[in-house]
Amino acid sequence: MPHVIVKMYPGTSEEQKEKIAQEITSIIMNHTEKPEAAVSIEITEVAEEVWMDQVYNKEIKPNMEKLYKKPGY
């Protein structure tokens, strides 16, 4: 605990994904006082042409009231 899932368009390098995961882990550790071993990060690439159907319509839109950061599209 906690487990974070990041979904994004393809094109981010593995090095960039590692840095993103490291920074998210640091932020979670700083704000929850959980150890690094308690944090897990998943990064999943979703093609732009299926984003609206697979991510926005199924995960974002139905859960808008739960989002702490809402998209602007």
Predicted model as a PDB file, atoms N, CA, C, CB and O in Angstrom, pLDDT in the B-factor column:
MODEL        1                                                                  
ATOM      1  N   MET A   1       0.844  -1.166   0.000  1.00 89.00           N  
ATOM      2  CA  MET A   1       0.000   0.000   0.000  1.00 89.00           C  
ATOM      3  C   MET A   1       0.880   1.216   0.000  1.00 89.00           C  
ATOM      4  CB  MET A   1      -0.955   0.005   1.196  1.00 89.00           C  
ATOM      5  O   MET A   1       1.773   1.282   0.845  1.00 89.00           O  
ATOM      6  N   PRO A   2       0.721   2.132  -0.822  1.00 96.00           N  
ATOM      7  CA  PRO A   2      -0.245   2.248  -1.896  1.00 96.00           C  
ATOM      8  C   PRO A   2       0.289   1.733  -3.227  1.00 96.00           C  
ATOM      9  CB  PRO A   2      -0.671   3.676  -2.040  1.00 96.00           C  
ATOM     10  O   PRO A   2       1.495   1.584  -3.427  1.00 96.00           O  
ATOM     11  N   HIS A   3      -0.650   1.468  -4.125  1.00 98.00           N  
ATOM     12  CA  HIS A   3      -0.346   1.054  -5.494  1.00 98.00           C  
ATOM     13  C   HIS A   3      -0.895   2.126  -6.424  1.00 98.00           C  
ATOM     14  CB  HIS A   3      -0.957  -0.364  -5.827  1.00 98.00           C  
ATOM     15  O   HIS A   3      -2.065   2.494  -6.326  1.00 98.00           O  
ATOM     16  N   VAL A   4      -0.062   2.626  -7.319  1.00 98.00           N  
ATOM     17  CA  VAL A   4      -0.450   3.698  -8.232  1.00 98.00           C  
ATOM     18  C   VAL A   4      -0.366   3.177  -9.661  1.00 98.00           C  
ATOM     19  CB  VAL A   4       0.454   4.957  -8.044  1.00 98.00           C  
ATOM     20  O   VAL A   4       0.611   2.535 -10.046  1.00 98.00           O  
ATOM     21  N   ILE A   5      -1.404   3.465 -10.438  1.00 98.00           N  
ATOM     22  CA  ILE A   5      -1.415   3.092 -11.854  1.00 98.00           C  
ATOM     23  C   ILE A   5      -1.398   4.374 -12.675  1.00 98.00           C  
ATOM     24  CB  ILE A   5      -2.665   2.207 -12.210  1.00 98.00           C  
ATOM     25  O   ILE A   5      -2.248   5.248 -12.501  1.00 98.00           O  
ATOM     26  N   VAL A   6      -0.422   4.475 -13.572  1.00 98.00           N  
ATOM     27  CA  VAL A   6      -0.307   5.614 -14.477  1.00 98.00           C  
ATOM     28  C   VAL A   6      -0.561   5.089 -15.880  1.00 98.00           C  
ATOM     29  CB  VAL A   6       1.102   6.317 -14.366  1.00 98.00           C  
ATOM     30  O   VAL A   6       0.109   4.160 -16.332  1.00 98.00           O  
ATOM     31  N   LYS A   7      -1.524   5.683 -16.566  1.00 98.00           N  
ATOM     32  CA  LYS A   7      -1.802   5.321 -17.955  1.00 98.00           C  
ATOM     33  C   LYS A   7      -1.444   6.514 -18.813  1.00 98.00           C  
ATOM     34  CB  LYS A   7      -3.300   4.897 -18.163  1.00 98.00           C  
ATOM     35  O   LYS A   7      -1.789   7.653 -18.498  1.00 98.00           O  
ATOM     36  N   MET A   8      -0.741   6.233 -19.912  1.00 98.00           N  
ATOM     37  CA  MET A   8      -0.271   7.317 -20.756  1.00 98.00           C  
ATOM     38  C   MET A   8      -0.103   6.831 -22.188  1.00 98.00           C  
ATOM     39  CB  MET A   8       1.049   7.887 -20.222  1.00 98.00           C  
ATOM     40  O   MET A   8      -0.024   5.631 -22.452  1.00 98.00           O  
ATOM     41  N   TYR A   9      -0.052   7.787 -23.101  1.00 98.00           N  
ATOM     42  CA  TYR A   9       0.207   7.442 -24.497  1.00 98.00           C  
ATOM     43  C   TYR A   9       1.594   6.821 -24.620  1.00 98.00           C  
ATOM     44  CB  TYR A   9       0.084   8.692 -25.409  1.00 98.00           C  
ATOM     45  O   TYR A   9       2.481   7.121 -23.821  1.00 98.00           O  
ATOM     46  N   PRO A  10       1.786   5.953 -25.618  1.00 98.00           N  
ATOM     47  CA  PRO A  10       3.119   5.399 -25.874  1.00 98.00           C  
ATOM     48  C   PRO A  10       4.103   6.499 -26.286  1.00 98.00           C  
ATOM     49  CB  PRO A  10       3.048   4.317 -26.967  1.00 98.00           C  
ATOM     50  O   PRO A  10       3.707   7.565 -26.757  1.00 98.00           O  
ATOM     51  N   GLY A  11       5.372   6.214 -26.099  1.00 98.00           N  
ATOM     52  CA  GLY A  11       6.401   7.140 -26.544  1.00 98.00           C  
ATOM     53  C   GLY A  11       7.335   7.605 -25.445  1.00 98.00           C  
ATOM     54  O   GLY A  11       8.354   8.238 -25.720  1.00 98.00           O  
ATOM     55  N   THR A  12       6.996   7.296 -24.207  1.00 98.00           N  
ATOM     56  CA  THR A  12       7.866   7.655 -23.096  1.00 98.00           C  
ATOM     57  C   THR A  12       8.923   6.569 -22.951  1.00 98.00           C  
ATOM     58  CB  THR A  12       7.054   7.835 -21.771  1.00 98.00           C  
ATOM     59  O   THR A  12       8.596   5.382 -22.937  1.00 98.00           O  
ATOM     60  N   SER A  13      10.169   6.961 -22.844  1.00 98.00           N  
ATOM     61  CA  SER A  13      11.254   5.981 -22.757  1.00 98.00           C  
ATOM     62  C   SER A  13      11.224   5.248 -21.415  1.00 98.00           C  
ATOM     63  CB  SER A  13      12.614   6.671 -22.953  1.00 98.00           C  
ATOM     64  O   SER A  13      10.614   5.712 -20.452  1.00 98.00           O  
ATOM     65  N   GLU A  14      11.889   4.108 -21.371  1.00 98.00           N  
ATOM     66  CA  GLU A  14      11.979   3.349 -20.121  1.00 98.00           C  
ATOM     67  C   GLU A  14      12.693   4.173 -19.048  1.00 98.00           C  
ATOM     68  CB  GLU A  14      12.720   2.009 -20.350  1.00 98.00           C  
ATOM     69  O   GLU A  14      12.333   4.114 -17.872  1.00 98.00           O  
ATOM     70  N   GLU A  15      13.689   4.928 -19.452  1.00 98.00           N  
ATOM     71  CA  GLU A  15      14.399   5.792 -18.502  1.00 98.00           C  
ATOM     72  C   GLU A  15      13.459   6.849 -17.914  1.00 98.00           C  
ATOM     73  CB  GLU A  15      15.600   6.475 -19.191  1.00 98.00           C  
ATOM     74  O   GLU A  15      13.488   7.112 -16.712  1.00 98.00           O  
ATOM     75  N   GLN A  16      12.632   7.449 -18.765  1.00 98.00           N  
ATOM     76  CA  GLN A  16      11.670   8.444 -18.288  1.00 98.00           C  
ATOM     77  C   GLN A  16      10.637   7.798 -17.359  1.00 98.00           C  
ATOM     78  CB  GLN A  16      10.964   9.125 -19.479  1.00 98.00           C  
ATOM     79  O   GLN A  16      10.260   8.386 -16.345  1.00 98.00           O  
ATOM     80  N   LYS A  17      10.183   6.595 -17.703  1.00 98.00           N  
ATOM     81  CA  LYS A  17       9.219   5.886 -16.857  1.00 98.00           C  
ATOM     82  C   LYS A  17       9.818   5.581 -15.491  1.00 98.00           C  
ATOM     83  CB  LYS A  17       8.762   4.585 -17.533  1.00 98.00           C  
ATOM     84  O   LYS A  17       9.136   5.704 -14.474  1.00 98.00           O  
ATOM     85  N   GLU A  18      11.081   5.187 -15.461  1.00 98.00           N  
ATOM     86  CA  GLU A  18      11.762   4.930 -14.184  1.00 98.00           C  
ATOM     87  C   GLU A  18      11.808   6.199 -13.337  1.00 98.00           C  
ATOM     88  CB  GLU A  18      13.194   4.399 -14.427  1.00 98.00           C  
ATOM     89  O   GLU A  18      11.572   6.156 -12.129  1.00 98.00           O  
ATOM     90  N   LYS A  19      12.115   7.330 -13.976  1.00 98.00           N  
ATOM     91  CA  LYS A  19      12.170   8.602 -13.248  1.00 98.00           C  
ATOM     92  C   LYS A  19      10.794   9.001 -12.734  1.00 98.00           C  
ATOM     93  CB  LYS A  19      12.733   9.708 -14.145  1.00 98.00           C  
ATOM     94  O   LYS A  19      10.666   9.481 -11.607  1.00 98.00           O  
ATOM     95  N   ILE A  20       9.766   8.806 -13.552  1.00 98.00           N  
ATOM     96  CA  ILE A  20       8.392   9.100 -13.124  1.00 98.00           C  
ATOM     97  C   ILE A  20       8.049   8.250 -11.908  1.00 98.00           C  
ATOM     98  CB  ILE A  20       7.377   8.840 -14.278  1.00 98.00           C  
ATOM     99  O   ILE A  20       7.523   8.762 -10.919  1.00 98.00           O  
ATOM    100  N   ALA A  21       8.342   6.958 -11.976  1.00 98.00           N  
ATOM    101  CA  ALA A  21       8.041   6.045 -10.866  1.00 98.00           C  
ATOM    102  C   ALA A  21       8.806   6.441  -9.608  1.00 98.00           C  
ATOM    103  CB  ALA A  21       8.381   4.598 -11.253  1.00 98.00           C  
ATOM    104  O   ALA A  21       8.256   6.392  -8.508  1.00 98.00           O  
ATOM    105  N   GLN A  22      10.073   6.835  -9.762  1.00 98.00           N  
ATOM    106  CA  GLN A  22      10.874   7.253  -8.610  1.00 98.00           C  
ATOM    107  C   GLN A  22      10.294   8.510  -7.959  1.00 98.00           C  
ATOM    108  CB  GLN A  22      12.328   7.505  -9.037  1.00 98.00           C  
ATOM    109  O   GLN A  22      10.218   8.606  -6.734  1.00 98.00           O  
ATOM    110  N   GLU A  23       9.887   9.472  -8.791  1.00 98.00           N  
ATOM    111  CA  GLU A  23       9.350  10.713  -8.240  1.00 98.00           C  
ATOM    112  C   GLU A  23       7.994  10.490  -7.566  1.00 98.00           C  
ATOM    113  CB  GLU A  23       9.219  11.763  -9.341  1.00 98.00           C  
ATOM    114  O   GLU A  23       7.735  11.053  -6.502  1.00 98.00           O  
ATOM    115  N   ILE A  24       7.140   9.685  -8.167  1.00 98.00           N  
ATOM    116  CA  ILE A  24       5.851   9.373  -7.543  1.00 98.00           C  
ATOM    117  C   ILE A  24       6.085   8.660  -6.217  1.00 98.00           C  
ATOM    118  CB  ILE A  24       4.974   8.500  -8.483  1.00 98.00           C  
ATOM    119  O   ILE A  24       5.428   8.961  -5.220  1.00 98.00           O  
ATOM    120  N   THR A  25       7.014   7.720  -6.208  1.00 98.00           N  
ATOM    121  CA  THR A  25       7.336   6.994  -4.972  1.00 98.00           C  
ATOM    122  C   THR A  25       7.798   7.963  -3.885  1.00 98.00           C  
ATOM    123  CB  THR A  25       8.428   5.929  -5.236  1.00 98.00           C  
ATOM    124  O   THR A  25       7.354   7.865  -2.741  1.00 98.00           O  
ATOM    125  N   SER A  26       8.676   8.886  -4.227  1.00 98.00           N  
ATOM    126  CA  SER A  26       9.172   9.864  -3.250  1.00 98.00           C  
ATOM    127  C   SER A  26       8.051  10.716  -2.691  1.00 98.00           C  
ATOM    128  CB  SER A  26      10.228  10.759  -3.882  1.00 98.00           C  
ATOM    129  O   SER A  26       7.992  10.960  -1.486  1.00 98.00           O  
ATOM    130  N   ILE A  27       7.163  11.169  -3.558  1.00 98.00           N  
ATOM    131  CA  ILE A  27       6.041  12.001  -3.112  1.00 98.00           C  
ATOM    132  C   ILE A  27       5.152  11.220  -2.153  1.00 98.00           C  
ATOM    133  CB  ILE A  27       5.217  12.499  -4.317  1.00 98.00           C  
ATOM    134  O   ILE A  27       4.755  11.737  -1.109  1.00 98.00           O  
ATOM    135  N   ILE A  28       4.843   9.991  -2.501  1.00 98.00           N  
ATOM    136  CA  ILE A  28       3.991   9.168  -1.632  1.00 98.00           C  
ATOM    137  C   ILE A  28       4.675   8.932  -0.291  1.00 98.00           C  
ATOM    138  CB  ILE A  28       3.661   7.816  -2.307  1.00 98.00           C  
ATOM    139  O   ILE A  28       4.034   9.044   0.754  1.00 98.00           O  
ATOM    140  N   MET A  29       5.954   8.609  -0.304  1.00 98.00           N  
ATOM    141  CA  MET A  29       6.686   8.389   0.932  1.00 98.00           C  
ATOM    142  C   MET A  29       6.664   9.642   1.812  1.00 98.00           C  
ATOM    143  CB  MET A  29       8.130   7.977   0.627  1.00 98.00           C  
ATOM    144  O   MET A  29       6.461   9.550   3.022  1.00 98.00           O  
ATOM    145  N   ASN A  30       6.871  10.805   1.205  1.00 97.00           N  
ATOM    146  CA  ASN A  30       6.913  12.064   1.958  1.00 97.00           C  
ATOM    147  C   ASN A  30       5.581  12.421   2.592  1.00 97.00           C  
ATOM    148  CB  ASN A  30       7.349  13.186   1.057  1.00 97.00           C  
ATOM    149  O   ASN A  30       5.546  13.002   3.676  1.00 97.00           O  
ATOM    150  N   HIS A  31       4.492  12.081   1.931  1.00 97.00           N  
ATOM    151  CA  HIS A  31       3.176  12.503   2.416  1.00 97.00           C  
ATOM    152  C   HIS A  31       2.426  11.446   3.214  1.00 97.00           C  
ATOM    153  CB  HIS A  31       2.339  12.914   1.264  1.00 97.00           C  
ATOM    154  O   HIS A  31       1.454  11.766   3.898  1.00 97.00           O  
ATOM    155  N   THR A  32       2.858  10.196   3.138  1.00 96.00           N  
ATOM    156  CA  THR A  32       2.154   9.132   3.872  1.00 96.00           C  
ATOM    157  C   THR A  32       3.010   8.489   4.943  1.00 96.00           C  
ATOM    158  CB  THR A  32       1.679   8.070   2.914  1.00 96.00           C  
ATOM    159  O   THR A  32       2.510   7.713   5.757  1.00 96.00           O  
ATOM    160  N   GLU A  33       4.298   8.803   4.950  1.00 94.00           N  
ATOM    161  CA  GLU A  33       5.252   8.200   5.880  1.00 94.00           C  
ATOM    162  C   GLU A  33       5.336   6.684   5.729  1.00 94.00           C  
ATOM    163  CB  GLU A  33       4.873   8.547   7.303  1.00 94.00           C  
ATOM    164  O   GLU A  33       5.686   5.976   6.674  1.00 94.00           O  
ATOM    165  N   LYS A  34       5.011   6.189   4.525  1.00 96.00           N  
ATOM    166  CA  LYS A  34       5.161   4.764   4.220  1.00 96.00           C  
ATOM    167  C   LYS A  34       6.569   4.531   3.682  1.00 96.00           C  
ATOM    168  CB  LYS A  34       4.079   4.284   3.188  1.00 96.00           C  
ATOM    169  O   LYS A  34       7.137   5.414   3.039  1.00 96.00           O  
ATOM    170  N   PRO A  35       7.139   3.355   3.938  1.00 97.00           N  
ATOM    171  CA  PRO A  35       8.471   3.064   3.413  1.00 97.00           C  
ATOM    172  C   PRO A  35       8.427   2.786   1.913  1.00 97.00           C  
ATOM    173  CB  PRO A  35       9.082   1.872   4.148  1.00 97.00           C  
ATOM    174  O   PRO A  35       7.380   2.448   1.361  1.00 97.00           O  
ATOM    175  N   GLU A  36       9.567   2.932   1.272  1.00 97.00           N  
ATOM    176  CA  GLU A  36       9.659   2.681  -0.168  1.00 97.00           C  
ATOM    177  C   GLU A  36       9.153   1.285  -0.530  1.00 97.00           C  
ATOM    178  CB  GLU A  36      11.104   2.849  -0.642  1.00 97.00           C  
ATOM    179  O   GLU A  36       8.517   1.106  -1.569  1.00 97.00           O  
ATOM    180  N   ALA A  37       9.428   0.304   0.313  1.00 98.00           N  
ATOM    181  CA  ALA A  37       9.012  -1.076   0.037  1.00 98.00           C  
ATOM    182  C   ALA A  37       7.498  -1.241  -0.003  1.00 98.00           C  
ATOM    183  CB  ALA A  37       9.590  -2.006   1.079  1.00 98.00           C  
ATOM    184  O   ALA A  37       7.000  -2.237  -0.528  1.00 98.00           O  
ATOM    185  N   ALA A  38       6.765  -0.286   0.540  1.00 98.00           N  
ATOM    186  CA  ALA A  38       5.298  -0.384   0.559  1.00 98.00           C  
ATOM    187  C   ALA A  38       4.661   0.173  -0.712  1.00 98.00           C  
ATOM    188  CB  ALA A  38       4.744   0.353   1.770  1.00 98.00           C  
ATOM    189  O   ALA A  38       3.469  -0.031  -0.941  1.00 98.00           O  
ATOM    190  N   VAL A  39       5.430   0.868  -1.532  1.00 98.00           N  
ATOM    191  CA  VAL A  39       4.887   1.555  -2.707  1.00 98.00           C  
ATOM    192  C   VAL A  39       5.141   0.731  -3.965  1.00 98.00           C  
ATOM    193  CB  VAL A  39       5.511   2.962  -2.852  1.00 98.00           C  
ATOM    194  O   VAL A  39       6.235   0.204  -4.171  1.00 98.00           O  
ATOM    195  N   SER A  40       4.104   0.628  -4.807  1.00 98.00           N  
ATOM    196  CA  SER A  40       4.274   0.008  -6.124  1.00 98.00           C  
ATOM    197  C   SER A  40       3.675   0.928  -7.174  1.00 98.00           C  
ATOM    198  CB  SER A  40       3.607  -1.406  -6.179  1.00 98.00           C  
ATOM    199  O   SER A  40       2.660   1.582  -6.936  1.00 98.00           O  
ATOM    200  N   ILE A  41       4.313   0.974  -8.337  1.00 98.00           N  
ATOM    201  CA  ILE A  41       3.912   1.857  -9.426  1.00 98.00           C  
ATOM    202  C   ILE A  41       3.811   1.030 -10.701  1.00 98.00           C  
ATOM    203  CB  ILE A  41       4.920   3.040  -9.601  1.00 98.00           C  
ATOM    204  O   ILE A  41       4.739   0.304 -11.060  1.00 98.00           O  
ATOM    205  N   GLU A  42       2.684   1.147 -11.374  1.00 98.00           N  
ATOM    206  CA  GLU A  42       2.490   0.504 -12.685  1.00 98.00           C  
ATOM    207  C   GLU A  42       2.343   1.608 -13.724  1.00 98.00           C  
ATOM    208  CB  GLU A  42       1.227  -0.452 -12.689  1.00 98.00           C  
ATOM    209  O   GLU A  42       1.617   2.578 -13.503  1.00 98.00           O  
ATOM    210  N   ILE A  43       3.022   1.469 -14.846  1.00 98.00           N  
ATOM    211  CA  ILE A  43       2.854   2.403 -15.955  1.00 98.00           C  
ATOM    212  C   ILE A  43       2.408   1.592 -17.165  1.00 98.00           C  
ATOM    213  CB  ILE A  43       4.182   3.202 -16.252  1.00 98.00           C  
ATOM    214  O   ILE A  43       3.111   0.695 -17.629  1.00 98.00           O  
ATOM    215  N   THR A  44       1.222   1.931 -17.664  1.00 98.00           N  
ATOM    216  CA  THR A  44       0.636   1.228 -18.797  1.00 98.00           C  
ATOM    217  C   THR A  44       0.470   2.197 -19.950  1.00 98.00           C  
ATOM    218  CB  THR A  44      -0.720   0.589 -18.417  1.00 98.00           C  
ATOM    219  O   THR A  44      -0.060   3.295 -19.780  1.00 98.00           O  
ATOM    220  N   GLU A  45       0.922   1.789 -21.119  1.00 98.00           N  
ATOM    221  CA  GLU A  45       0.752   2.616 -22.306  1.00 98.00           C  
ATOM    222  C   GLU A  45      -0.560   2.269 -22.992  1.00 98.00           C  
ATOM    223  CB  GLU A  45       1.935   2.433 -23.277  1.00 98.00           C  
ATOM    224  O   GLU A  45      -0.896   1.098 -23.166  1.00 98.00           O  
ATOM    225  N   VAL A  46      -1.296   3.303 -23.377  1.00 98.00           N  
ATOM    226  CA  VAL A  46      -2.565   3.132 -24.077  1.00 98.00           C  
ATOM    227  C   VAL A  46      -2.514   4.000 -25.331  1.00 98.00           C  
ATOM    228  CB  VAL A  46      -3.792   3.513 -23.160  1.00 98.00           C  
ATOM    229  O   VAL A  46      -2.253   5.201 -25.253  1.00 98.00           O  
ATOM    230  N   ALA A  47      -2.762   3.393 -26.472  1.00 98.00           N  
ATOM    231  CA  ALA A  47      -2.698   4.125 -27.735  1.00 98.00           C  
ATOM    232  C   ALA A  47      -3.707   5.271 -27.765  1.00 98.00           C  
ATOM    233  CB  ALA A  47      -2.947   3.178 -28.910  1.00 98.00           C  
ATOM    234  O   ALA A  47      -4.820   5.150 -27.255  1.00 98.00           O  
ATOM    235  N   GLU A  48      -3.300   6.374 -28.366  1.00 98.00           N  
ATOM    236  CA  GLU A  48      -4.147   7.568 -28.415  1.00 98.00           C  
ATOM    237  C   GLU A  48      -5.509   7.286 -29.046  1.00 98.00           C  
ATOM    238  CB  GLU A  48      -3.444   8.673 -29.188  1.00 98.00           C  
ATOM    239  O   GLU A  48      -6.525   7.823 -28.606  1.00 98.00           O  
ATOM    240  N   GLU A  49      -5.527   6.450 -30.068  1.00 98.00           N  
ATOM    241  CA  GLU A  49      -6.776   6.196 -30.782  1.00 98.00           C  
ATOM    242  C   GLU A  49      -7.794   5.386 -29.978  1.00 98.00           C  
ATOM    243  CB  GLU A  49      -6.480   5.482 -32.060  1.00 98.00           C  
ATOM    244  O   GLU A  49      -8.966   5.338 -30.350  1.00 98.00           O  
ATOM    245  N   VAL A  50      -7.372   4.757 -28.895  1.00 98.00           N  
ATOM    246  CA  VAL A  50      -8.310   4.008 -28.050  1.00 98.00           C  
ATOM    247  C   VAL A  50      -8.447   4.612 -26.649  1.00 98.00           C  
ATOM    248  CB  VAL A  50      -7.861   2.557 -27.938  1.00 98.00           C  
ATOM    249  O   VAL A  50      -9.188   4.087 -25.818  1.00 98.00           O  
ATOM    250  N   TRP A  51      -7.737   5.708 -26.386  1.00 98.00           N  
ATOM    251  CA  TRP A  51      -7.740   6.328 -25.061  1.00 98.00           C  
ATOM    252  C   TRP A  51      -9.154   6.673 -24.583  1.00 98.00           C  
ATOM    253  CB  TRP A  51      -6.883   7.584 -25.076  1.00 98.00           C  
ATOM    254  O   TRP A  51      -9.543   6.312 -23.473  1.00 98.00           O  
ATOM    255  N   MET A  52      -9.911   7.366 -25.420  1.00 98.00           N  
ATOM    256  CA  MET A  52     -11.248   7.808 -25.002  1.00 98.00           C  
ATOM    257  C   MET A  52     -12.133   6.620 -24.644  1.00 98.00           C  
ATOM    258  CB  MET A  52     -11.909   8.636 -26.112  1.00 98.00           C  
ATOM    259  O   MET A  52     -12.846   6.663 -23.640  1.00 98.00           O  
ATOM    260  N   ASP A  53     -12.098   5.579 -25.437  1.00 98.00           N  
ATOM    261  CA  ASP A  53     -12.947   4.416 -25.183  1.00 98.00           C  
ATOM    262  C   ASP A  53     -12.450   3.593 -24.002  1.00 98.00           C  
ATOM    263  CB  ASP A  53     -13.020   3.542 -26.421  1.00 98.00           C  
ATOM    264  O   ASP A  53     -13.234   3.232 -23.125  1.00 98.00           O  
ATOM    265  N   GLN A  54     -11.158   3.296 -23.972  1.00 98.00           N  
ATOM    266  CA  GLN A  54     -10.627   2.376 -22.957  1.00 98.00           C  
ATOM    267  C   GLN A  54     -10.325   3.033 -21.613  1.00 98.00           C  
ATOM    268  CB  GLN A  54      -9.379   1.737 -23.472  1.00 98.00           C  
ATOM    269  O   GLN A  54     -10.435   2.385 -20.572  1.00 98.00           O  
ATOM    270  N   VAL A  55      -9.950   4.296 -21.622  1.00 98.00           N  
ATOM    271  CA  VAL A  55      -9.562   4.941 -20.362  1.00 98.00           C  
ATOM    272  C   VAL A  55     -10.575   6.006 -19.938  1.00 98.00           C  
ATOM    273  CB  VAL A  55      -8.171   5.571 -20.497  1.00 98.00           C  
ATOM    274  O   VAL A  55     -11.140   5.920 -18.848  1.00 98.00           O  
ATOM    275  N   TYR A  56     -10.807   6.998 -20.784  1.00 98.00           N  
ATOM    276  CA  TYR A  56     -11.690   8.097 -20.370  1.00 98.00           C  
ATOM    277  C   TYR A  56     -13.109   7.609 -20.079  1.00 98.00           C  
ATOM    278  CB  TYR A  56     -11.727   9.177 -21.451  1.00 98.00           C  
ATOM    279  O   TYR A  56     -13.635   7.846 -18.991  1.00 98.00           O  
ATOM    280  N   ASN A  57     -13.725   6.936 -21.037  1.00 98.00           N  
ATOM    281  CA  ASN A  57     -15.128   6.529 -20.878  1.00 98.00           C  
ATOM    282  C   ASN A  57     -15.334   5.450 -19.817  1.00 98.00           C  
ATOM    283  CB  ASN A  57     -15.662   6.034 -22.195  1.00 98.00           C  
ATOM    284  O   ASN A  57     -16.391   5.396 -19.188  1.00 98.00           O  
ATOM    285  N   LYS A  58     -14.337   4.593 -19.614  1.00 98.00           N  
ATOM    286  CA  LYS A  58     -14.500   3.478 -18.673  1.00 98.00           C  
ATOM    287  C   LYS A  58     -13.954   3.750 -17.280  1.00 98.00           C  
ATOM    288  CB  LYS A  58     -13.833   2.267 -19.219  1.00 98.00           C  
ATOM    289  O   LYS A  58     -14.448   3.184 -16.305  1.00 98.00           O  
ATOM    290  N   GLU A  59     -12.934   4.614 -17.167  1.00 98.00           N  
ATOM    291  CA  GLU A  59     -12.288   4.807 -15.873  1.00 98.00           C  
ATOM    292  C   GLU A  59     -12.371   6.234 -15.333  1.00 98.00           C  
ATOM    293  CB  GLU A  59     -10.861   4.410 -15.977  1.00 98.00           C  
ATOM    294  O   GLU A  59     -12.543   6.441 -14.132  1.00 98.00           O  
ATOM    295  N   ILE A  60     -12.248   7.199 -16.213  1.00 98.00           N  
ATOM    296  CA  ILE A  60     -12.225   8.589 -15.759  1.00 98.00           C  
ATOM    297  C   ILE A  60     -13.633   9.147 -15.603  1.00 98.00           C  
ATOM    298  CB  ILE A  60     -11.430   9.450 -16.733  1.00 98.00           C  
ATOM    299  O   ILE A  60     -14.019   9.561 -14.510  1.00 98.00           O  
ATOM    300  N   LYS A  61     -14.391   9.161 -16.673  1.00 98.00           N  
ATOM    301  CA  LYS A  61     -15.722   9.783 -16.658  1.00 98.00           C  
ATOM    302  C   LYS A  61     -16.638   9.211 -15.579  1.00 98.00           C  
ATOM    303  CB  LYS A  61     -16.378   9.619 -18.008  1.00 98.00           C  
ATOM    304  O   LYS A  61     -17.284   9.986 -14.874  1.00 98.00           O  
ATOM    305  N   PRO A  62     -16.724   7.866 -15.417  1.00 98.00           N  
ATOM    306  CA  PRO A  62     -17.629   7.349 -14.381  1.00 98.00           C  
ATOM    307  C   PRO A  62     -17.166   7.641 -12.950  1.00 98.00           C  
ATOM    308  CB  PRO A  62     -17.786   5.864 -14.553  1.00 98.00           C  
ATOM    309  O   PRO A  62     -17.949   7.512 -12.009  1.00 98.00           O  
ATOM    310  N   ASN A  63     -15.914   8.027 -12.786  1.00 98.00           N  
ATOM    311  CA  ASN A  63     -15.352   8.261 -11.449  1.00 98.00           C  
ATOM    312  C   ASN A  63     -14.928   9.707 -11.226  1.00 98.00           C  
ATOM    313  CB  ASN A  63     -14.166   7.355 -11.227  1.00 98.00           C  
ATOM    314  O   ASN A  63     -14.099   9.987 -10.361  1.00 98.00           O  
ATOM    315  N   MET A  64     -15.486  10.613 -11.992  1.00 98.00           N  
ATOM    316  CA  MET A  64     -15.076  12.013 -11.937  1.00 98.00           C  
ATOM    317  C   MET A  64     -15.134  12.577 -10.514  1.00 98.00           C  
ATOM    318  CB  MET A  64     -15.955  12.845 -12.858  1.00 98.00           C  
ATOM    319  O   MET A  64     -14.264  13.359 -10.132  1.00 98.00           O  
ATOM    320  N   GLU A  65     -16.132  12.200  -9.731  1.00 98.00           N  
ATOM    321  CA  GLU A  65     -16.273  12.747  -8.380  1.00 98.00           C  
ATOM    322  C   GLU A  65     -15.168  12.256  -7.444  1.00 98.00           C  
ATOM    323  CB  GLU A  65     -17.635  12.378  -7.807  1.00 98.00           C  
ATOM    324  O   GLU A  65     -14.951  12.860  -6.394  1.00 98.00           O  
ATOM    325  N   LYS A  66     -14.472  11.188  -7.792  1.00 98.00           N  
ATOM    326  CA  LYS A  66     -13.396  10.651  -6.960  1.00 98.00           C  
ATOM    327  C   LYS A  66     -12.022  11.224  -7.325  1.00 98.00           C  
ATOM    328  CB  LYS A  66     -13.363   9.141  -7.080  1.00 98.00           C  
ATOM    329  O   LYS A  66     -11.060  11.057  -6.575  1.00 98.00           O  
ATOM    330  N   LEU A  67     -11.932  11.888  -8.457  1.00 98.00           N  
ATOM    331  CA  LEU A  67     -10.640  12.376  -8.933  1.00 98.00           C  
ATOM    332  C   LEU A  67     -10.200  13.615  -8.162  1.00 98.00           C  
ATOM    333  CB  LEU A  67     -10.706  12.685 -10.429  1.00 98.00           C  
ATOM    334  O   LEU A  67     -10.977  14.555  -7.997  1.00 98.00           O  
ATOM    335  N   TYR A  68      -8.976  13.618  -7.699  1.00 97.00           N  
ATOM    336  CA  TYR A  68      -8.397  14.782  -7.043  1.00 97.00           C  
ATOM    337  C   TYR A  68      -7.812  15.740  -8.067  1.00 97.00           C  
ATOM    338  CB  TYR A  68      -7.323  14.357  -6.044  1.00 97.00           C  
ATOM    339  O   TYR A  68      -7.639  16.928  -7.795  1.00 97.00           O  
ATOM    340  N   LYS A  69      -7.511  15.215  -9.243  1.00 97.00           N  
ATOM    341  CA  LYS A  69      -7.063  16.047 -10.373  1.00 97.00           C  
ATOM    342  C   LYS A  69      -7.861  15.578 -11.586  1.00 97.00           C  
ATOM    343  CB  LYS A  69      -5.478  15.931 -10.623  1.00 97.00           C  
ATOM    344  O   LYS A  69      -7.691  14.456 -12.063  1.00 97.00           O  
ATOM    345  N   LYS A  70      -8.731  16.453 -12.072  1.00 98.00           N  
ATOM    346  CA  LYS A  70      -9.589  16.126 -13.208  1.00 98.00           C  
ATOM    347  C   LYS A  70      -8.925  16.576 -14.510  1.00 98.00           C  
ATOM    348  CB  LYS A  70     -10.980  16.788 -13.050  1.00 98.00           C  
ATOM    349  O   LYS A  70      -8.212  17.579 -14.526  1.00 98.00           O  
ATOM    350  N   PRO A  71      -9.156  15.837 -15.608  1.00 97.00           N  
ATOM    351  CA  PRO A  71      -8.596  16.249 -16.882  1.00 97.00           C  
ATOM    352  C   PRO A  71      -9.330  17.470 -17.431  1.00 97.00           C  
ATOM    353  CB  PRO A  71      -8.656  15.098 -17.883  1.00 97.00           C  
ATOM    354  O   PRO A  71     -10.464  17.754 -17.045  1.00 97.00           O  
ATOM    355  N   GLY A  72      -8.683  18.166 -18.314  1.00 96.00           N  
ATOM    356  CA  GLY A  72      -9.292  19.361 -18.911  1.00 96.00           C  
ATOM    357  C   GLY A  72      -9.707  19.162 -20.347  1.00 96.00           C  
ATOM    358  O   GLY A  72      -9.804  20.126 -21.108  1.00 96.00           O  
ATOM    359  N   TYR A  73      -9.957  17.913 -20.731  1.00 92.00           N  
ATOM    360  CA  TYR A  73     -10.396  17.662 -22.113  1.00 92.00           C  
ATOM    361  C   TYR A  73     -11.787  17.101 -22.155  1.00 92.00           C  
ATOM    362  CB  TYR A  73      -9.447  16.712 -22.815  1.00 92.00           C  
ATOM    363  O   TYR A  73     -12.312  16.831 -23.235  1.00 92.00           O  
TER     364      TYR A  73                                                      
ENDMDL                                                                          
END                                                                             
